[in-house]
Amino acid sequence: MSDYQEFHRRSIEQPEAFWGAEAARIYWHKPYTQVLQYDNPPFRQWFAGGETNLCYNAVDRHLAERAEQAALIHVSSETGAEQSYTYRQLYEEVSRFAAIMQAQGVGKGDRVLIYMPMIPEAIFAMLATVRLGAIHSVVFGGFASASLATRIEDAAPKLLVTADAGMRGGKVIAYKPLVDEAMELAGAAAADKVILVNRGLAEAPMMKPGRDLDYATLREQHWHDRAGVEWVESNHPSYILYTSGTTGKPKGVQRDTGGYAVALASTMEYIYGGKPGETYFSTSDIGWVVGHSYIVYAPLISGMATLVYEGLPIRPDPGIWWQLVEKYRATVMFSAPTALRVLKKQDPEWLHKYDLSSLRALFLAGEPLDEPTAEWISGELKIPVLDNYWQTETGWPMLTVCNGVQPLPTKLGSPGLPVYGYNVKLLDETTGEEVPVGEKGVIAVIPPLPPGCMSTVWRQDERFVNTYFSLFQDRKVYSSFDWGVRDADGYFTILGRTDDVINVAGHRLGTREIEEAVSGHAAIAEVAVVGVHDTLKGQVPQAFAVLRDPSVLKDPEKKAALEKEVISKVASQLGAIANPARVYFVNQLPKTRSGKVLRRSIQALAEGRDPGDLTTLDDPSGLEQVRDAVQS
Ligand code: AMP
């Protein structure tokens, strides 16, 4: 048995001893009474009775030793802003922001919704929220008003923090009008107050008297105010992060506090190899789980400087990320395969222009890492390139190679082995039995889930159990909704989702959400959205829509105009990331006799593959129409 196998075995067979030792990595205001409380499976409580605070561990704890060291470095290639904050400055900004929130009535357990571009204030707001024992819900800035509204409705925040605008590729994207629209849509659940960080990008944002407050003014008013830390029990929720599933309604993934801090701190040693005082550069966005864990909490809990970047990887030129690695001597970099595929298309000289000797490893996550991209970037950087497989639900990697425990070889196309704490199995979908080596199965985790994984679905315990723990009724194991296969050395390969979730450039989208947005267009009677393979983004959504009035199809101009209209409808409701690459119009969708739309067959045809078993098909002409549409 290798050292790593032994390490992993111990984490599974003796979880209390294993995690009890790991818990020493963070500060506990009050010691826990039990490492693991597991009397109500699948719910579990890690470090029950212990009191801590995420913000204290990320900020205050470092003041004694590293007050003057950089904590947050912000670079915007969009506005040209570049600013560094030491741990002392971060403490001041965060405790002041927390005081501002407190003055607006925010306290323990209240929700604060954060809808922000990648600016320092977004991170101050996250840390200020957890400082007060309040719960943040960050909504990705690329989502539009309808997506924002469903999240406001579910989280019912007391406060919403936003900015006048974001910027992407030199284009200003106004946020405030979307917030106003979403607040209207959310009705009674709308936040009492909105704090707006005015970057001066959008023209004079509308401020609703009595509700909307200007951050700069509040910051002046509260200049000398500092809010203290609210100690919370380890299982107190730190945040809610919405993610897409099979239904049109996103799920609020609820995360704990103590377990999350411990798990993240452990990964910095065992997976990432980042050390205090070094710079961690994650190119993700705070709207995603990678941003929560590896832009904000893990680097800061570990006493590192986190490099926060606003902009595209190729602006002002394709060397920008490498230039930042050189300038800030980043030792760990975390990105997504899509971004690397974009960079791979550029002149390799951009990579050779900079001194990248500080960089020890590159981590990629969020979507399958294709072999050509992995091979290209490892060859260029000549450092380990590690594929991390995980999900919003888990909060930290489930499969990878833990070089901090034992350097083991990587295999192209595979994220690697189960990470310590995760008892990962590949199970047969129908029997629930483990599948043999080389055979496809559902990636499942035998509970208890390790510290830091989702506690429940926000305010829907039943949905948590029904969604994740009922694939195999009697066994009550956690289903990832991903297919995988394992080789004789135990290395996993991910084969795609078992549900209707698609992955566009590393972003998880539910096809049902897009379908709902498309159906919102008055001309559409029915629609099916599927994810279709794309060489750059991994997958893109394509819509197959049935019109109320098919006569439109006779006029090619009207048809093209309608396609554009439908796409912009999706953009205005959900955000441009959900835009269908194409909208095909058909007279009928292929369905089973029981009326279920055959999405998998549509997807197969759209990708030029065989549509598979069609014995349950009601009327073959639906499929013919899809075939004709994609071939036209
Ligand atoms: P999200 O919750 O948005 O991070 O999406 C999680 C999903 O993305 C997983 O369930 C997988 O389908 C996919 N995913 C994440 N990381 C990887 C990876 N390294 N390789 C393949 N698929 C991945």
Residues whose N, C-alpha, C, O or C-beta is under 5 A from the ligand:
A	BS01	AMP	L364 A365 G366 E367 P368 L369 D387 N388 Y389 W390 Q391 T392 E393 P415 S480 D482 I494 G506 R508
